[in-house]
Amino acid sequence: MENGIKKQNYDTEAKQIPDAVITAAKQFGTKAATLAGEQATRLAETTEKNVRKYPLAAIGIAAGCGAVLGTLGTLLFMPRQKTMLDRAKDLEFYGQARRLWSKYF
């Protein structure tokens, strides 16, 4: 019984994370967030410079992206028209014809 208690205490101690590891992880996360923020700022500045340098190209790219996204959205979300088979299934005749076909073939 004593061995079981000692083993249980050892397992709970092994699962605890040392404070030094948590502190190091927080510092790493802070540095990574700072670096990502700096990169995003640089990217925004570069984009703004290029848009000011080439305004017609920027308008063309924006219009092209808008046209592509609009076309894809229309094609994906527009309701589909019924096919002839779908319309035939709505009729009572379709069920009768199907039963007759399965009876003989």
Secondary structure, 3 states (H helix, E strand, C coil): CHHHHHHHHHHHHHHCCCHHHHHHHHHHHHHHHHHHHHHHHHHHHHHHHHHHHCHHHHHHHHHHHHHHHHHHHHHHHCCCCCCHHHHHHHCHHHHHHHHHHHHHC
